[in-house]
Amino acid sequence: MEMKTEDKITKVILQSNFTPDDEIAALFWNFDPDGIEVDEHGVVLYYGSDKNPNLDAIKHYAHNLNLGFTNLLSEEIIAKNWNEEWEKSIKITKVGKHFVIKPTFRDYAPEQGDVVLIIEPKMSFGTGEHETTRLMLAAIEDLVKPHMKVLDAGTGTGILAIGAAKLGAREVQAFDIDEWTADNGSENVLLNKVSDIVQVRVCEIAEITDKDFDLIMANIHKSVLIEIAGELVERIKPKGFLVLSGLLLEDEYEILTNYESRGLMCISTMKENEWIALTFVKV
């Protein structure tokens, strides 16, 4: 998250009845904020004192997305040093048996067996702060084998693609529909020195023409997972794997029914708080 040091900052809070993901939050970069955060309550936009956000336009846009944004609030806050304050909240996170998520501004001495993922966190989602990121990483840790071909759908910070590469995947294709988000993913790929393995693109899934992936990862909002279910499944090779998250416990039955009707079998369900990750194999 990038913020300027200003006397005052306008904080615009888009409340929601769902937990937005990185892809949804990134849509609001169109309104030129200086920073964006996401949490379980909605999306927060930050504007320096040199900007005057169009609250009516933001509210109208959020409403027309028809995703569940319910209200808009705004307030002025004092900016001591917002970057510094925000960075204090982003910690080193250990996930699964080996993963360590290290923000660029934190120091860490790797221990034997650590798989360190270096992330420049432009938004909190995709830094290990959210349950679904941790669930996805824990799930792929037991799946990725050397020489696998992997697809990361809705890559965000690129953390899953980077994780797969560092576990030994020979090729990782990663894509996002938002250019700003994909740029952040590309930056993190370079930081982790896996650009020879991971390719990040700005595109829709229809533009991914390969249909022989050993593993597909998608940590995206439920409505999108339902919308692109057929396109995901047809890109998995027989006996290949699909790992899905961005899902609440209450979404499990609908997702299972949809994907199992397409020739997949669920082999694992992982849970953390109210969130789940589902692992399927193509039979």
Buried (B, 14 or more C-beta within 10 A) or exposed (E): BBBBEBEEBBBBBBBBEBBBBBBBBBBBBEBEBBBBBBBEBBBBBBBBEEBEBEBEEBBEBBEEBEBBBEEBEBEEEEBEEBBEEBBEEBBEBBBBEBBBBBBEEBEEEEEEEBBBBBBBBBBBBBBBBBBBBBBBBBBBBEBBEEEBBBBBBBBBBBBBBBBBBBBEBEBBBBBBBBEBBBBBBBBBBBBBEBEEBBBBBBEEBEEBEEEEBBBBBBBBBBBBBBEBBEBBBEBBBEEBBBBBBBBBEEBBEEBBEBBEEBEBEBEBBBEBEEBBBBBBBBE
